[in-house]
């Protein structure tokens, strides 16, 4: 929700916003880490070697699925840096679209509605 609320506010003020949720699961420890914090860093920078990558990949080379996902994610970031548009539909109040980044990237509208309701209720916003 910490990324969703600024996107909502920016879109409501007339700006363009895009959201993505990185859901690719680390294979380390038999998959126990899941889509943990920092798992997106090797994908974002295309860096599959080094201590963090080694830990997140369980000491093995990354899969072809991960390599393809990394290429797609980096292409999106490059497009955003060059043009202000990462590709795909923007997030709007009427259509809260989020790109779900996984082996097979998808688009989802409001992918975490229960979480959104809980945060709204408990935050007072």
PEPERA-V457991 format. One record per pair of residues at least 4 apart in sequence whose ideal C-beta (glycine too) atoms are under 8 Angstrom apart, sorted by the first residue. I is the first residue (numbers start at 1). GAP is how many residues later the second one is. Records with the same first field share a line. If there is no record, write none. Layout:
I = GAP ; GAP
This chain:
1 = 4 ; 114 ; 115 ; 118 ; 122
2 = 4
3 = 4 ; 16
4 = 4 ; 15 ; 92 ; 112
5 = 4 ; 120
6 = 4 ; 11
7 = 4 ; 10 ; 11 ; 12 ; 84
8 = 4 ; 9 ; 83 ; 85 ; 88
9 = 4
10 = 5 ; 6 ; 7
11 = 4 ; 5 ; 6 ; 79 ; 80 ; 81 ; 82
12 = 81
16 = 68 ; 69 ; 74
17 = 73 ; 74
18 = 62 ; 67 ; 68 ; 70 ; 72 ; 73 ; 81
19 = 72 ; 77 ; 78 ; 79 ; 80
20 = 56 ; 66 ; 78 ; 79 ; 80 ; 81
21 = 77 ; 78 ; 79 ; 80 ; 87 ; 90 ; 91
22 = 13 ; 17 ; 18 ; 21 ; 51 ; 79 ; 80
23 = 12 ; 77 ; 78 ; 79
24 = 11 ; 15 ; 16 ; 19 ; 42 ; 45 ; 77 ; 78 ; 79
25 = 6 ; 8 ; 9 ; 10 ; 14
26 = 5 ; 7 ; 8 ; 9 ; 10 ; 13 ; 30 ; 31 ; 32
27 = 4 ; 30 ; 31 ; 33 ; 36
28 = 4 ; 5 ; 27 ; 28 ; 29 ; 30 ; 31
29 = 4 ; 29
33 = 6 ; 23
35 = 4
36 = 20
38 = 14 ; 18
39 = 4 ; 17
40 = 4 ; 33 ; 61
41 = 4 ; 6 ; 11
42 = 4 ; 5 ; 6 ; 10 ; 11 ; 14 ; 15 ; 20 ; 28
43 = 23 ; 26 ; 27 ; 30 ; 31 ; 58
44 = 26 ; 29 ; 30 ; 33
45 = 29
46 = 24 ; 25 ; 28
47 = 6
48 = 5 ; 9 ; 13 ; 14 ; 18 ; 19 ; 22
49 = 4 ; 5
50 = 4
51 = 4
52 = 4
53 = 4 ; 9
54 = 5
55 = 4
57 = 4 ; 5 ; 9
62 = 4 ; 5 ; 8
63 = 4
64 = 4
65 = 4 ; 38
66 = 4 ; 37
67 = 4
68 = 4 ; 35
69 = 4 ; 32 ; 33 ; 34 ; 36
70 = 4
71 = 4
72 = 4 ; 29 ; 33
73 = 4 ; 28
74 = 4
75 = 4 ; 12
76 = 4 ; 10 ; 11 ; 23
77 = 4 ; 9
78 = 4
79 = 4 ; 6 ; 7 ; 8
80 = 4 ; 5 ; 6
86 = 13
88 = 9 ; 11 ; 19
89 = 6 ; 8 ; 18
90 = 7
91 = 4 ; 5 ; 6 ; 7
92 = 4 ; 5
95 = 14
96 = 13 ; 14
97 = 10 ; 11 ; 12
98 = 9 ; 10 ; 11 ; 12 ; 13
99 = 6 ; 7 ; 8
100 = 5 ; 6 ; 7 ; 8 ; 11
101 = 4
102 = 4
110 = 6
112 = 4
113 = 4
114 = 4
115 = 4
116 = 4
117 = 4
118 = 4
119 = 4 ; 6
120 = 5
